[in-house]
Amino acid sequence: MKNIKFNATKPWSLCAAVVLSAFSTPSLSDEFSAPVLQHSQSDFGGVGLMQMPSARMMDDGELTLNITNNDEYINYAISLQLFPWLESTIRYTQVHNLLYSDDKSFSGSTDYTDKSVDLKLNLLEEGVWLPDVSIGLRDIGGTGLFDGEYVAASKQFGPFDFTLGLGWGYIGNRGNLSDKAATNTTDCGRDSGFTSTGGSLEVGRMFTGCKALFGGIEYQTPFDPLVVKLEYDGNDYQSDFPVTRGGASMPEDTPWNVGIVYSLSDWAKLRLSYERGNTLSAGLSVATNLANLRPVWLEDNKKPAYAPKPATSELTPDEWKKLTEDLGKIAGYQEASVYQSRDTVTVQGEQKKYRDRKIAEERAALLIANTGINAKSYRIIETNQRLPVTETAINAYSFKRVADNDYPEASFDDSRQPQETLPVEGQLKSSSLSDLSYGLSPSLKQSFGASEGFYLYSLGVNAGLTYNVGQHLVLSGGLYGDIVNNYDKFKYTVPPDGTHLKRVRTLARQYLDQRVLVSNLQLTYFDRWSDNLYAQAYGGYLESMFAGYGSELLYRPRNTNWAIGVNGNYVIQRDPDSLLGLFKDELHYDSETKRYYSVQTGGYTGHVNFYWEPHFISLLENSRFKVSVGQYLTGDKGVTVDYSKQFDSGVIAGVFATKTNLSAEEYGEGSFTKGFYISIPFDVMMVKPSTNRANLSWQPLTRDGGQMLGLKYGLYDLTDARSPWFTRAIAE
């Protein structure tokens, strides 16, 4: 919709025509079923009017993707309702007709791109007399393009929803509650500067500068899909970047904006508005609710009926083999071994099918009981990398009563008892263990908002192979093959911002230049030293950029909300110009920039990691904190805080930040490391159960400070069954 203008003397004509045409369509409701107002996204992302926010929130777990375009900007935004009281938004904004930087050779044709994070906190829920009240921060820690703060109140009366707010900064630059003339500035003297590297939280300027009242009305029309908005804008657009940096004109013929929202479906909305009396803005929002996702399975191996064969003290070898195969196909216990002692049958294997372990255990018990084997109990030992992680004992007699519905409200829980893992007893009857395994998987590396192009990507294939050398040793390898990428546009070679850190991550382009890359080749030793203490030691090519050796210890009691671990490593950076070579010289010369840079030719990195789920804090329900303290790859020391929230479906959304002893100037652009991620269980996207996950991460900038080693195995993940987080059952 770029460069579209309308006659300012008739600012309402377009929206009026659309509204009238909508009302001419037969109504989808009647006097007994009036349409219910559903709040929609603003131009910036997050629930609001058009330019201005409101106090409203989305449903818990709602994820909305937005794109909005007008004459000056195009906004790409993702909004997520982390809690019923907290809305978060990540946004990229490209400024039309303003280059990425003042250096045309660096910017090319790429528009100026701004990265923003917004937060809105609900302070008061709407009641009979009281409104919804929220406080919000827009463009936290950015470059000052849109930064502002606000307090807003919203109250609904029938089909009308009224909003009144007070804004500062960008949201309040109209200054109808400030004396702008006294400051002789467009922003009432607000400090619009920022740390030269950007990315820092500028607390000192919050709730300063111009302040203005804003407000508006949302109206749910009798026609279900159509909502009309009217807004009084708190911004006068005289401090916008196109004006202050690009010399453009953003005239305002009226402070009133008008718009419509048309629902294409329950998950897609079109937004159209006429703003400032002269500018058309158009957008699209698509949404899903992460908390409400549920699997729909079309599996062949249904739950077996309880139908025991005649009692017997022994099975044939073929019957034991069939039981082991069924335990894998029907109950999900792969790499399984079955043992028999005098009065117990023990199953030991990896659970790779069901996040709800009760489903797997009940199916395993049914399969054992149906063989007719004489046993007083069934032991189900779940393993990972052949390490025992959890054990459940099932009383055979109690299970029979449950399976027969022998009493009212019989439950599988009546027959099962989780317990500490004990050594396996009895004779091995059958096993599906395989020392060699291999597979292929797709790989997508991507980044947004670079000067060379808004979207950079690398699509390839990972080939993996694992060989178990006995009970404790694992030899693993991975090969990455590139199919297509556009990272040849990537210009970042030697840091242009004057930093002198070792190039531990900013050499990414050189590694991606290789069509084939050994991503991993290592030997790992796993062990369990006591009931709650796990260990691993490893050496080799640990990731695509580093080789070395190290070890990890984890203390994790069963069914607790905390764990603590420590890892230490000695690493050398890999030479991207060879398949298996390592850097020998620390100092290197870049002929293009005529500057020297250094790499890691041998150094220590490691962290103490503390994991905690605050079960007793209701506001942080289903949350996890991971705090890591130690030394990072480039030699800096500091702390990483990782916070994640799990929704009822098992989808996890998280945010992390790392602050080290590097100053913002030493670190470079971005000031410190931070990022976001979403982890989605496979079984809510597929038609069969699985314990695997798809992980999507976003890091606005990659710099060398605050970077951790990417280990192939983590003991916390391997022992997840002891207090499930990644494989937690779906909440009902």
DRENSEKE-624674 format. One record per residue (C-alpha): residue in three letters; x, y, z. Coordinates in steps of 0.2 Angstrom, whole numbers, plus 5000, padded with zeros to 4 digits. Layout:
N
ALAXYZ...
// end
This chain:
732
MET500050005000LYS501550114999ASN501350294992ILE499450294992LYS498650454997PHE496850514998ASN496050684997ALA496150755014THR494550855012LYS493650685012PRO494550585025TRP493050475030SER492550425012LEU493450265010CYS493050185027ALA491250245026ALA491050155009VAL491749995016VAL490650005032LEU489050045022SER489449895010ALA489649785025PHE487949835032SER487149795016THR487649615018PRO486349505026SER486649505045LEU487349345052SER486549375069ASP484849405076GLU484049485092PHE484349315101SER486249305097ALA487149465095PRO488949455089VAL490249465103LEU491649595101GLN493349515099HIS494749635102SER496049645088GLN497849695085SER498549875083ASP499649925069PHE501149895080GLY500649725086GLY499749685103VAL497949715107GLY497449895103LEU496550025093MET497650075078GLN499150175082MET498650175101PRO498650035113SER497149985124ALA497049895141ARG496449735133MET497349565133MET497249415122ASP496749245128ASP498149155138GLY499249075126GLU498649175110LEU500049195097THR499749325083LEU500749365068ASN500449535061ILE501049635045THR500549815043ASN501049935029ASN500750115026ASP501750255017GLU503150265030TYR503250105038ILE503049915036ASN502849825053TYR503149635056ALA502549585073ILE502349435084SER501249445099LEU501149315113GLN500049315128LEU501249235140PHE500149245155PRO498349315157TRP499149465164LEU500649485152GLU500649525134SER502349525124THR502749585107ILE504249565096ARG504249685081TYR505349725065THR504949895057GLN505649945040VAL505650125036HIS505250165018ASN506450275009LEU507750275023LEU509250165020TYR509950035033SER511450155037ASP512250315030ASP513550205021LYS512650155004SER513950025000PHE513549935017SER511649965016GLY511349924997SER509449944994THR508949875011ASP507749995021TYR508250055039THR507649915050ASP507249935068LYS507049795081SER505749815095VAL505149735111ASP503449785119LEU502749725136LYS500949755143LEU500549715161ASN498749705166LEU498449795183LEU496649775186GLU495349665178GLU493649735172GLY492249715183VAL490449775184TRP490949955188LEU492849955186PRO493749955169ASP495249845163VAL496849945167SER498549905160ILE500249985160GLY501349965145LEU503149995138ARG503450005119ASP505149985110ILE506049935126GLY507949945124GLY507850005106THR508550145096GLY507150265101LEU506150255085PHE504550205094ASP504950205112GLY503550265124GLU502550215139TYR500750215144VAL499350185156ALA497650135148ALA495950095154SER494550005144LYS492749975148GLN491449885138PHE489549935136GLY488649815125PRO489449815108PHE490549975112ASP492249965120PHE492950125126THR494750165129LEU495550315138GLY497450325141LEU498950425146GLY500550415135TRP502350475136GLY503650475123TYR503150415105ILE501350385111GLY501250555119ASN502150665107ARG500550765104GLY500950845121ASN499150895124LEU499550885143SER501250965141ASP501951135136LYS502951095120ALA503251275116ALA504251295132THR505451165128ASN505551215109THR505751035104THR504550905096ASP504750785110CYS504650905125GLY506450875129ARG506450685131ASP508150605130SER508050525114GLY509850465113PHE510350285117THR511950185120SER512950195105THR512850005103GLY510949995106GLY510049865115SER510149935132LEU508649975143GLU508550165145VAL507650175161GLY508050355164ARG506950415150MET505450315154PHE503850415158THR504750575153GLY504550705139CYS502850745131LYS501350665138ALA499650665130LEU497850595132PHE497350465119GLY495750365117GLY494550275106ILE493050165103GLU492849995096TYR491149945089GLN490549775085THR489249795071PRO487749685069PHE488749605055ASP489749465064PRO491449485055LEU491549675055VAL492149795069VAL492349975067LYS493650085077LEU493850265080GLU495350335088TYR496050495095ASP497950485092GLY499250535106ASN500650565093ASP500850705081TYR502250615070GLN503450765071SER504750655080ASP504650505068PHE506250445060PRO505650485042VAL505550665048THR507050685059ARG508250575050GLY507550565032GLY506950745030ALA505250675025SER503550765029MET502250675039PRO500850795039GLU499350775050ASP497650845044THR496750775059PRO497150685076TRP495750565073ASN496050395065VAL494650275059GLY494750095054ILE493849935052VAL494349755056TYR493549615045SER493749435051LEU494049315037SER493949165049ASP494149135068TRP496049145065ALA496349285052LYS495849465052LEU496049605039ARG496349775046LEU496149935036SER496250115043TYR496350295037GLU497550385048ARG498050575051GLY496750615038ASN497850575023THR498650405025LEU497950225022SER498650085032ALA498249905029GLY498649745038LEU498349565041SER498349465058VAL498349275059ALA498249185076THR498249025085ASN498148985103LEU499648885109ALA498848835126ASN497348755117LEU498348645104ARG497848465106PRO498448315097VAL497348215085TRP498148045083LEU497747915069GLU498847775075ASP498647595070ASN499247525087LYS497747555098LYS497647515116PRO497547325118ALA496047255127TYR496347165143ALA496346975138PRO497546865148LYS498046705141PRO498046545152ALA499346565166THR501046505163SER502746515172GLU503746525156LEU503546595138THR504346535122PRO505846635115ASP504646685101GLU503346745113TRP504646845123LYS505246925106LYS503446965102LEU503147055119THR504747155116GLU504247205099ASP502447255105LEU503247355119GLY504047465106LYS502647475094ILE501147495106ALA501847555122GLY503347665115TYR504747575124GLN506147575111GLU507847495114ALA507047385126SER507647235136VAL506447115145TYR507047025161GLN506146885171SER506546845189ARG505546725201ASP504046845203THR504446995193VAL504447045175THR505647195171VAL505547305156GLN506947425153GLY506947545138GLU506847725131GLN505047805131LYS504947885113LYS503147885110TYR502047955124ARG502348115134ASP501048045147ARG502047905154LYS500447835162ILE499847795145ALA501447705141GLU501547615158GLU499747555157ARG500047485139ALA501547395145ALA500647315159LEU499247265148LEU500447185136ILE501347085150ALA499747035158ASN499046965142THR500446845140GLY499846755155ILE501546755163ASN501546725182ALA502146875191LYS501746975206SER502447145199TYR503047225184ARG504447345184ILE504547485171ILE506247565170GLU506447715158THR508147745152ASN509047875141GLN510747835133ARG510547675142LEU510547765159PRO509147725171VAL508147875174THR506547825183GLU505647665188THR503847625191ALA503247465200ILE501547395195ASN500647275207ALA500047135196TYR498547085207SER498047275209PHE498147295190LYS497047145187ARG495747225198VAL495847385189ALA495847305172ASP494247205177ASN493447365184ASP493247265200TYR492747415210PRO491947585207GLU493147715200ALA494547595197SER496047695191PHE497747635185ASP498547745198ASP497947625211SER499147495204ARG500747595201GLN502047665212PRO503447765206GLN505047725215GLU506947755215THR507847645202LEU508547485208PRO509747365199VAL508947245187GLU508647075193GLY508246915183GLN508646835167LEU508746925151LYS507346855140SER507346965125SER508047135119SER507847255105LEU509447355108SER510447405093ASP512147475094LEU512047565078SER510747695073TYR510747835059GLY509547955051LEU509248105041SER508348275046PRO508148445038SER508948595044LEU508548775043LYS509648915049GLN508949095047SER509149275053PHE508049425051GLY508449615050ALA510149615043SER510849755032GLU511149635017GLY509249585017PHE507849565029TYR507849375028LEU509449275027TYR509249085027SER510248915024LEU509248755020GLY510148595022VAL510148415028ASN510848335044ALA511448155043GLY511748085060LEU512547915066THR512747845083TYR513647685089ASN513547615106VAL515247545112GLY514647445127GLN513547505141HIS514247675144LEU515247735128VAL514347815113LEU515247865097SER514147995088GLY514448095072GLY513448225062LEU513648285044TYR512848445037GLY512548465019ASP512048635012ILE510648634999VAL510348824996ASN510748985006ASN510849165003TYR512249195016ASP513349245002LYS512549425004PHE513249425022LYS514549555023TYR515049545042THR516849485042VAL517849585054PRO516849685067PRO516649865061ASP516149935078GLY517949925085THR517749775097HIS519349665099LEU518549505106LYS519049335099ARG517949295084VAL516949145092ARG515249165083THR515449315071LEU516449195059ALA514749115055ARG514849165036GLN516449075034TYR515748915041LEU514148925030ASP515248945015GLN515648765016ARG514448645006VAL514848495018LEU515248525036VAL515648395050SER514448465063ASN514948335077LEU516048195079GLN516348145097LEU516548005110THR515448015126TYR515447925142PHE513847925152ASP513647855170ARG512547865185TRP513547885201SER512147875213ASP510247885214ASN510248065210LEU511948105202TYR512248085184ALA513948115174GLN514548125156ALA516348155149TYR516648195131GLY517948235118GLY518048275099TYR517248395087LEU515948455099GLU514948575087SER515148655070MET516348785076PHE517348705091ALA518248545095GLY518848505113TYR518448395128GLY517448425144SER516348345157GLU514648375166LEU513948325183LEU512048345187TYR511248325204ARG509348295201PRO508248215214ARG506648135207ASN505048235207THR505848395213ASN505648565206TRP507548605205ALA509148535199ILE510948595199GLY512348545187VAL514148605182ASN515048585166GLY516848625161ASN517748625144TYR519348655135VAL519048705117ILE519948755101GLN519048845087ARG518948745071ASP519648815054PRO518148845042ASP519248825027SER519548635031LEU518448485035LEU519248435052GLY520648565054LEU520848685069PHE521548855070LYS523348855075ASP523749045075GLU522749165086LEU522949315075HIS522349335057TYR522349465044ASP520749515034SER521349585017GLU519649655013THR519549765029LYS521449775031ARG521149735050TYR521849595061TYR520649485071SER520949345084VAL520149175086GLN520049045100THR521548935099GLY521348855116GLY520348915131TYR519248855145THR517348885146GLY516048815158HIS514548855169VAL513648815185ASN511848785180PHE510348805192TYR508648745187TRP507048795196GLU505148785193PRO504248905205HIS502748795209PHE502148895224ILE502049065214SER500349065206LEU500849215195LEU502249115187GLU501248945186ASN502048825174SER503748915173ARG505548875173PHE507148975177LYS508848925172VAL510249025179SER512048995172VAL513549075180GLY515349055172GLN516549085158TYR516049105140LEU516949065124THR517849225121GLY518449225139ASP517149345146LYS516349295163GLY514549325168VAL512749255170THR511349195159VAL509549195164ASP508349085154TYR506549105158SER505248995150LYS503348965151GLN502448805147PHE500648805141ASP499448665144SER499748595127GLY501648575131VAL502148715119ILE503548815128ALA504048995125GLY505549065132VAL506749215133PHE508549225138ALA509849365142THR511749355146LYS512649495154THR514549475156ASN516049585162LEU516149665145SER515549845143ALA514249885130GLU515649965119GLU516749805121TYR515249695117GLY514749795101GLU513049825093GLY511649755104SER512649785121PHE512249615127THR511649445121LYS509749405122GLY508549305112PHE506849215112TYR506249035107ILE504748925105SER504748735107ILE503248645100PRO502948455103PHE502848355088ASP501248265093VAL500248425092MET500748445074MET500748265068VAL499448125068LYS500448005079PRO501148025096SER502948075099THR504048145113ASN505148245100ARG505048435098ALA505248565085ASN506248715091LEU506248885084SER507349025090TRP507649205087GLN509249305092PRO509149485085LEU511049495084THR512449375085ARG514049445093ASP515549365101GLY515249405119GLY514149295130GLN514149145119MET514048965126LEU514748805119GLY513348705109LEU513448535117LYS512648385109TYR512048305125GLY511448395141LEU511148285156TYR509648395161ASP508748355145LEU509248165146THR508548155164ASP506948245160ALA505848095165ARG506348125184SER505348285184PRO504548305167TRP504748475158PHE505048445140THR504048285141ARG502648335153ALA500948265149ILE499648375142ALA498648465155GLU496748425154
// end
